[in-house]
Amino acid sequence: MVRELNMDTQRQNFWKESIKKEAYVRLHWLEKYNKDFNRARSSLNRPRREAAPPVVPKSQSASLPAIKRQGPWYGKKKEKASDFLLEKEGDPNALLVEMRPVSSQTRKLLYDGFSKEGTGRYQYLAVRKLQKPEVKYEFPLTSAWEYGWKLNEVVSEMKAPHFGRSRIVQDTFYRNKGIIPLGDIATVHV
């Protein structure tokens, strides 16, 4: 609902009066028809029957044996998250569990020079970018990687056509003998 900007005193008084009238009509309706609804409610609130006595008294019912808290995990303090992080901080491959280790030649590129000259980290990342994800990772990390994961094992030779678009055109709607095939000429009336 759009807020009206031209709210002057006259319009404000009109709204106040209409809201009061609506409230008065609601009260009048409640006063007039409330008795009918009270009768309907009272018929729904019938006295409830008492619950049937239990078949087996509580003293005779079988109880389950108590659970004994035993095991290697019971009684040990929970490890704090900070302790866990400090433990893993010492291991350089802790965060790269799913990534295969880098070869020594590629690792040397990382420490050779600096990125501004095009060596160091820049060259390391350029070499890593050229490797396929199947070589760098043990398994696909995202669902998008699953579509092409190890696809070159399945398709050994796959060449893109020299004129890629022309093949699509030829396969979809191109006809060797013109727009209308010869078989359809007899049916076309000019």
DOLOZA-606574 format. One line per 3 residues: number of its first residue (from 1); for each residue x, y, z of N, C-alpha, C. Coordinates in steps of 0.001 Angstrom, whole numbers, plus 524288, in hexadecimal, padded with zeros to 5 digits. Atoms other than C-alpha are relative to their C-alpha. Layout:
REM residues N
NUM> X/Y/Z/X/Y/Z/X/Y/Z  ...
//
This chain:
REM residues 190
1> 80344/7FB73/80000/80000/80000/80000/80374/804D0/80000  7FCE7/7FB47/8008E/80545/80D2F/7FC22/7FE6D/803E8/80436  80116/7FC0F/7FBFC/80671/81780/8069B/7FE83/80517/7FD57
4> 801CC/7FB1D/80254/7FEE5/823A2/80344/802C4/8048C/8029E  7FD13/7FB94/7FDEF/8067F/83034/804BD/7FC77/80499/8015E  80370/7FB87/7FF0A/7FAE6/8397D/804C3/7FC46/7FEED/8048B
7> 80332/800F5/7FB58/7F62A/83621/81284/7FF65/80523/802F4  80108/7FB40/7FD08/7F03C/842A0/817A2/7FC7D/7FEB4/804A3  8031C/800C6/7FB40/7E81E/84470/82400/7FAB5/7FD9E/7FED0
10> 8052E/801FE/8016A/7DB3D/841D3/81D30/80041/7FA23/7FED8  7FF6E/8057F/80165/7DFFE/834D6/817A6/80152/7FCAF/804D1  7FEB5/802CB/7FB2D/7E5D9/830D1/824C2/7FB1C/7FF1D/8034B
13> 804D9/80083/7FCFD/7D8E4/83368/82B89/7FC5E/7FBFC/7FD86  80335/803D8/802B8/7D1E8/82B60/8211E/801C0/7FA78/80169  7FDFF/8052A/7FEC6/7DAD7/81FBA/823A6/7FEEC/7FE81/805AD
16> 80129/80114/7FA7B/7D947/820DE/8326B/7FA54/7FE5C/800A9  80596/80117/7FF88/7CA84/82113/83111/7FEA3/7FAB0/7FDAD  8013C/80507/80275/7CA1A/81571/827BE/8021B/7FB6A/8033B
19> 7FDD4/80421/7FCAE/7D2E3/80D59/830BF/7FC9B/7FF3E/804D1  80375/80060/7FB70/7CA35/81094/83C78/7FAD8/7FD6A/7FE8B  804EB/80260/801BD/7BDFD/80CF3/834A6/800A9/7FA1C/7FF53
22> 7FF06/80593/800D5/7C3EE/7FFF4/830CF/8006C/7FD20/80535  7FF8D/80266/7FAD3/7C77D/7FD00/83EF4/7FAA4/7FF9C/80295  80543/80005/7FDBC/7B99F/800A9/84335/7FCAF/7FBB1/7FD8A
25> 80300/80410/802B5/7B39E/7F7A0/838D6/801B2/7FA9D/801E3  7FE0F/80508/7FE11/7BC47/7EC6F/83D69/7FDF2/7FEDD/8057C  80204/800B5/7FAAF/7B851/7EE87/84BA1/7FA29/7FED0/7FFF3
28> 805A2/800DD/80064/7A9F1/7EF40/847D4/7FEE0/7FA67/7FE34  800BA/80553/801F6/7AB05/7E276/84020/80128/7FC0A/80453  7FE85/8038F/7FBCC/7B1EC/7DBD8/84B9D/7FBC3/7FFCF/80434
31> 80418/7FFBB/7FC06/7A777/7E08B/85518/7FB17/7FD27/7FE41  804D0/8024A/80216/79C81/7DBD7/84C30/80065/7FA10/7FF75  7FF85/8058C/80152/7A1C4/7CE66/84841/80359/7FCDA/803CD
34> 7FC8B/802AA/7FC58/7AA9B/7CAF0/853C4/7FD3D/7FB80/802CB  802ED/80404/7FD26/79FE3/7C32B/85A92/7FFC3/7FAE9/7FCEC  80048/804B4/80342/79E96/7B9CA/84F0E/80523/7FCF6/8001E
37> 7FAEE/8029A/80007/7AD16/7B6F7/84EE6/80150/7FDBC/80552  7FF0E/80224/7FAC0/7AD8A/7B50D/85DA6/7FD40/7FACD/800B6  802D0/804F9/7FF99/7A32A/7AA62/85C96/802F3/7FBAF/7FD19
40> 7FD1F/803E4/8030B/7AAFB/7A376/85212/804EA/7FE50/802E9  7FB42/80140/7FD18/7B749/7A436/85A62/7FECD/7FC93/804B3  80147/80303/7FB4C/7B08A/79EFC/86677/7FEA9/7FA5B/7FEAA
43> 8012B/80564/80188/7ABBA/79315/85EF0/80500/7FCFB/7FEC4  7FB02/8029B/80115/7B9B3/79033/85AFC/802EF/7FEB8/80504  7FD30/800CD/7FB17/7BE93/79133/868F5/7FD0B/7FC3A/8038B
46> 8029B/803FB/7FCD6/7B838/784D5/86DF0/803B1/7FE1C/8043B  7FC86/8020B/7FBE8/7BD33/77F07/87A86/802DC/7FB26/7FE09  7FCCC/8045D/801D8/7C831/775A4/877D6/7FF68/7FB61/803A6
49> 80037/804C6/7FCE3/7C7D2/767C0/87C53/8052E/7FF3D/802C0  7FB2D/8011D/7FD2F/7D18E/76322/8861F/8031F/7FBE8/7FD08  7FCA2/803B8/802B2/7DD1E/75BB7/880D3/7FF72/7FAA7/8027F
52> 8006C/8055F/7FE13/7DC78/74CFD/88205/804AF/7FEC9/8036E  7FB8D/80151/7FCA4/7E4E3/74753/88CCE/80404/7FCD3/7FCED  7FBFD/802E6/802DC/7F1EC/741D2/88825/7FF4D/7FA22/800B4
55> 8009F/805AB/7FFED/7F1BC/73369/884C4/803F3/7FD8C/803B5  7FBE1/80216/7FCA5/7FEAB/730A9/88B91/8016B/8043F/803F0  7FE79/7FC0F/7FC1E/8015D/737BD/89850/805C1/80176/7FF5C
58> 7FAAD/7FE13/800AB/80DBC/73FD9/8989A/803F9/7FCBD/802FD  7FC49/8030B/7FCDE/813E1/73785/8A31A/80184/7FAE4/7FD4F  7FEEA/80500/8028C/812F3/72B37/89AB1/80258/800A2/7FA8E
61> 7FE0B/7FF4C/80555/81723/73142/88DC2/805E9/7FF40/7FFDE  7FA6B/8010F/8008F/82478/72D34/888C8/802CB/8050A/7FE8C  7FCF3/7FB5D/80152/82EC0/737C4/88858/804F8/7FE4C/7FD30
64> 7FB3F/80121/802F1/83A59/7384B/87F58/804C2/8009F/80382  7FB48/7FF6D/7FCCD/847EB/73668/88519/802AD/80533/7FECD  7FD3F/7FB0C/800A8/85013/74291/88709/80497/7FF47/7FC45
67> 7FBAC/80028/803BD/85A1C/745BB/87C98/80507/8014A/802E2  7FAF2/7FF0B/7FD90/8680B/744A7/88143/8033E/80332/7FC32  7FCE0/7FC8E/80358/870A6/74F51/87C18/805A0/7FE06/80003
70> 7FAC7/80228/80079/87CB1/74836/8778F/801DA/800E1/7FA72  7FDC6/7FF84/8052B/885B6/7495C/86C0F/804B0/80399/80016  7FB40/7FCD0/80017/8922C/75013/867E4/7FEDA/805D9/7FFC3
73> 80145/7FA7B/8009B/88B26/75CE7/86531/7FDBB/8025F/804F9  802B0/7FE00/7FB63/8844E/75E01/8724F/803F0/80209/803F7  7FCB3/7FDC2/7FBF0/88A8A/766E5/87C4D/8046F/80356/7FDE5
76> 7FBD0/7FCD1/8022F/8942D/76D52/872F0/7FDFA/80583/7FF01  80175/7FA9D/8012E/8943E/77BED/87133/7FF85/8009B/7FA1A  80071/7FEE2/80592/88FA7/780E0/86437/8048C/80379/7FE6D
79> 7FBAF/7FCCF/801E0/89AB1/7865E/85C2D/7FDED/80552/7FE65  80193/7FAC3/8018C/899FA/794D5/85A3D/8015E/800CD/7FA48  7FF12/7FEEF/80588/89956/79A1A/84C6A/80556/8027A/7FF36
82> 7FAE8/7FD72/80092/8A569/7A26C/84EB9/8046C/7FC00/8003C  7FC05/8041A/7FFBA/8AD51/7965D/8529C/80050/7FD08/7FADD  80035/802D0/804F5/8A8E6/78F86/84644/8029F/80330/7FBB2
85> 7FDAF/7FCAA/80403/8ACB4/79B29/83DCB/805E3/8006C/800AE  7FA5F/7FFBD/7FF15/8BA05/79C30/8443C/802B4/7FB02/7FE3F  7FDDF/804FE/801BB/8BC48/78DCA/8418A/80099/7FFEB/7FA19
88> 8000F/80042/805AB/8B8B8/78F2B/8333E/8035C/80438/7FD7F  7FCE3/7FBC4/80223/8C06A/79BCA/83181/80580/7FE2B/7FEA7  7FAC1/801F8/800EB/8CD3A/7945A/8323C/80069/7FCC0/7FB0D
91> 7FFF9/8034E/804A4/8C976/78B30/82715/7FEAA/8034E/7FB38  80116/7FC9C/80480/8CAB6/7929A/81A03/7FBD4/7FDCA/7FC54  803D4/80258/80390/8C205/788F4/812AE/7FAB9/7FEF8/8029B
94> 804D4/80119/7FD28/8B713/788E2/81CC9/7FB3B/80231/7FD2C  8046E/7FD92/802A7/8AE60/79225/8151A/7FF77/7FE30/7FA5E  80010/801AD/80574/8B1CD/78C19/807F1/7FF4C/7FA1D/7FFA4
97> 800B1/805A9/7FFC9/8ACF6/77E79/80ACB/7FE4D/7FDE3/7FABB  801FF/80209/804E8/8A5AA/77D08/7FE06/80390/8013D/7FB58  7FC7A/7FEA7/80448/8B090/78313/7F5C2/804DF/7FC93/8003F
100> 7FB41/80333/8003A/8BBD4/77A99/7F14D/804C7/80375/800E9  7FB55/7FCD1/7FF0F/8C983/77F07/7F531/80275/801DA/7FADE  7FD97/7FD94/80494/8D0DA/787CC/7EBC5/8055F/7FD91/7FF26
103> 7FACE/8021F/80124/8DD02/782D4/7E4CA/8042B/803D8/801E4  7FBCA/7FCB3/7FDE8/8EA19/787FF/7E995/8017D/80457/7FC2D  7FEB8/7FBFD/803E7/8EC94/78F4C/7DCC3/7FC1A/80483/8003E
106> 80402/7FBF4/7FFB9/8DFBA/79688/7DDCC/80076/80307/80519  7FF67/7FD5D/7FAF7/8E232/7998F/7EC29/80497/803D1/7FFDB  7FB80/7FC7E/80074/8EF6B/79F95/7E8B2/7FE78/80516/7FD50
109> 801C5/7FB44/802AC/8E864/7A919/7DFA7/7FD9B/803E8/803D3  802A2/7FCAE/7FC2F/8E0F7/7AE65/7EB50/803DD/8038C/802D1  7FC26/7FD07/7FD04/8ED58/7B2F2/7F235/80418/8029A/7FC8B
112> 7FC2E/7FDC8/803A2/8F48B/7B7B3/7E603/7FE0E/80555/7FE1F  8017D/7FABC/8019E/8F2EB/7C680/7E4E4/7FAE4/801B4/80277  80500/7FE22/7FDFB/8E678/7CE48/7E713/7FC5F/8016D/7FB84
115> 80430/7FFC6/803E2/8D9BB/7D083/7DFE5/8006A/8049E/7FC4A  7FFDD/7FB51/8034D/8DC54/7DE33/7DAB9/80358/7FF27/7FB22  7FCA6/8012F/80479/8E6F2/7D8DF/7D1C7/7FDDF/7FB82/7FCB8
118> 8022F/80475/802DB/8DE54/7CD97/7CD4A/80252/7FAD9/801C2  7FDCF/804D0/7FDD4/8E596/7C3A8/7D58B/7FDA7/7FF30/80569  801EE/800F6/7FAB8/8E323/7BDF7/7E301/7FA75/7FDE7/7FFF1
121> 80561/801D9/7FF75/8D4EA/7BC6F/7E6B5/7FD09/8005B/7FAD8  802AC/7FF4F/80504/8D045/7C192/7D97D/80125/7FB6B/7FC5B  7FE74/8044F/80370/8D7F7/7B743/7D1F2/7FDFC/7FAC4/8021A
124> 801FB/804C6/7FD88/8D42C/7AC97/7DBAD/7FA35/7FF3E/7FEBC  8059B/8005F/80114/8C5AD/7AF9E/7D9FC/7FEEE/7FF1D/7FA37  800B1/800CD/8059F/8C727/7B03A/7CB2E/800E7/7FA49/7FE91
127> 7FEE3/80588/8010F/8CD1B/7A28D/7CB07/7FBB0/7FC8F/8023C  80439/8030F/7FD97/8C2C4/79D4E/7D463/7FAE9/8007D/7FCF4  804C8/7FF1C/802FD/8B809/7A336/7CC00/7FFD5/7FC96/7FB1D
130> 7FFCA/8032D/804BF/8BC9A/79B5E/7C040/7FEAC/7FA49/80104  8013E/80571/7FEBE/8BA89/78E7F/7C75F/7FA18/7FF52/80074  80595/80131/7FFA5/8AD3D/78815/7C693/7FE8C/7FEEF/805B0
133> 801A9/80111/7FA9E/8A53A/786D3/7D30D/800C0/7FA4C/80194  7FF43/80583/7FEAF/8A664/777F3/7D233/80585/7FEF4/801EB  7FA92/800AD/7FE6C/8B511/77961/7D3CC/800EA/8027D/80557
136> 7FF1C/7FD21/7FB26/8B45D/78334/7DEFA/7FCF9/7FDCF/804A9  80367/801B5/7FBB6/8A960/77D0F/7E6F7/7FEF0/7FA27/7FFB4  8013B/80594/7FFB3/8A616/76F52/7EB75/7FA7D/7FEDE/7FE16
139> 8057C/800C2/8015E/89770/770E3/7E954/7FDA1/80554/7FECF  8026F/7FAF4/8013D/88E3F/77B6F/7E409/7FDED/802AA/804EA  8019E/7FD21/7FB58/88BF4/785F3/7EE48/7FA70/80213/7FF90
142> 8054C/7FDF8/800B9/87F7C/78B75/7E871/7FD0B/7FC81/7FC3A  8032D/80336/80381/87440/78535/7E132/800D3/80192/7FA52  7FF0C/7FE4C/8055B/877A5/78D46/7D527/804B2/7FD27/7FDA3
145> 7FB67/802C3/801F8/8849B/78619/7D412/7FEB5/7FA79/7FE52  80145/80573/80126/87DDB/778E1/7D32A/7FEC3/7FF20/7FA41  80184/800A7/80577/87922/77B4F/7C549/804B0/7FED0/7FC86
148> 7FB7D/800D5/8035A/886B0/77BE2/7BF5B/8046B/7FD17/802A1  7FBD6/80282/7FD06/88E49/77426/7C980/8020A/7FB34/7FD20  7FD49/8043A/802C8/8981B/76B24/7C2AC/7FD4D/7FEA2/7FAE2
151> 802BE/800C5/804EA/89121/76CFC/7B5D3/803B2/7FE13/7FBC1  7FC5B/801A8/80415/89D77/76AFD/7ADAB/80155/7FA38/80061  7FF5D/805A8/7FFD0/89E3F/75CEB/7B285/7FBBD/7FD59/7FCCE
154> 80465/8023A/802DB/89104/75A5D/7AC66/80072/8013D/7FA32  7FF8E/7FE56/80572/892E3/7621E/79FEF/805C9/800DB/7FEEB  7FA5B/7FF99/800E7/8A0BA/75FAB/79B29/80154/80438/7FC02
157> 7FEE9/7FC0D/803FF/8A058/767EB/78ECE/7FB20/8033B/7FF10  80469/7FC8A/800EB/89779/77381/78E42/80222/804F6/7FD98  7FE21/7FB69/802BF/89A25/77DE7/7842B/7FB79/803AE/7FF08
160> 803F3/7FC22/8015A/892A3/78A64/78294/80034/800BF/7FA15  7FFE7/7FF20/805A1/88E75/78C8F/77479/80281/80543/7FEBF  7FD4F/7FB3C/80196/8960A/796DC/76D01/7FC30/80493/7FFC9
163> 80415/7FC0A/80020/8898C/79E77/76A89/7FB95/7FE14/80388  8038C/80227/7FC1A/881E9/79B83/776EB/7FA4F/80154/7FF23  80571/7FE70/800A6/875A7/7A344/77408/7FD88/7FD82/7FB3A
166> 80241/80235/804C9/87405/79DD3/7666A/7FE01/7FA77/800F9  801C6/80545/7FECC/872C7/7901D/76BFA/7FAB0/8002E/802C0  80504/7FF6E/7FD4F/867BF/79487/774FD/7FBC1/80164/7FC1B
169> 803D1/7FE6B/803F7/860DA/79B1A/7699F/7FE9B/7FB5A/7FC95  800EC/80476/80371/86276/78F09/7611A/7FCCA/7FBCA/802B9  802D8/80412/7FD30/85D63/785D7/76B90/7FA70/80190/80155
172> 8052B/7FE6F/7FE25/85193/78DEF/76F6A/7FC36/80151/7FBA2  80400/7FE6A/803C5/84B01/7949F/763EB/801F2/800AD/7FA61  7FE03/7FF5C/8054D/853C9/794C8/757D1/7FE11/7FB98/7FC7B
175> 801AC/803E8/803D6/84E95/78DCC/74BAF/80378/80089/7FB2B  7FC84/7FFFC/80488/85766/789D9/74054/7FD5A/80219/7FB21  802B5/7FEBA/804DD/84CFA/78C4E/7360D/7FCAE/804E9/8007C
178> 802E1/7FB20/7FF89/8482B/79983/73A6A/7FC84/80017/804C7  8035B/7FF38/7FB79/83DEA/79E43/743BC/7FBEC/7FBB6/8006E  8041B/803F5/7FFF0/83330/794C2/73FE9/80238/7FB04/7FDA3
181> 7FE1C/804EE/8023C/83701/78673/73E08/7FCC3/7FE77/7FB35  802AB/8017C/804DA/83373/78061/730BF/7FAFC/7FD0C/800FE  804B1/80306/7FECF/82995/7772E/736EB/7FB70/80380/8017A
184> 8041F/7FC82/7FE3A/82209/782C5/73C2D/7FE24/803BC/7FBB8  80174/7FC46/80423/82161/78A59/72F35/7FA99/7FEC7/7FDE0  80516/80179/80226/8158C/782B1/72A78/7FB8F/801D6/80380
187> 80434/7FE6E/7FC6B/80DDE/78674/7368F/7FF5E/805E7/80055  80057/7FA4B/7FFAB/810DB/79513/73589/7FD34/8020B/7FB2D  802EF/7FDA2/80452/8070D/79C87/72D22/80143/805C5/7FFC5
190> 7FE9B/7FA80/80099/80B75/7A96E/727BB/7FBE4/802E9/7FD0A
//
